[in-house]
């Protein structure tokens, strides 16, 4: 017999009946039942299912890094001026605290 992979996942949500606020998302029905048992008159749980999309495996035989600047345009580098502007020297007395 051929085994079919499980493509559908399910989980349970526990809701507060008065406010409609979701209290918890549970991966197991036993956890959802336990959460409802704490306050059975005001809580309920429901099952939700979602279908897993197909997974495509891609293998690469080339290096994943680009060598040097391959594929990139030539960049412009601004040369730093040799002459730097300097702030004037302070002429006041330093403050000693």
Secondary structure, DSSP 8 states (H G I E B T S, - for coil): -------EEEEEEEEETTT--EEEEESSHHHHHHHHHTTTTTEEEEEEEEE----------S-SS--TTTTS---------SS--------S-----
